[in-house]
């Protein structure tokens, strides 16, 4: 299944640093001294959140009769 929509990264300069978050996914937030650093840190934060959520889901779904499908984001 493909979704033809991306996520929205928000970057805001606060003082000397940028804060960054993804609007659609609570908990994916970070900061950086530069916009580039904040962007890189945000991608890493997203990867970590997805990894942790997968682990939690696998534990919660263990032994249940379920079907899983990969959803690809097409930009």
Secondary structure as UniProt FT lines:
FT   STRAND          2..3
FT   STRAND          9..14
FT   TURN            15..16
FT   STRAND          17..22
FT   TURN            23..24
FT   TURN            26..27
FT   STRAND          29..32
FT   HELIX           35..61
FT   TURN            62..63
FT   STRAND          72..73
//
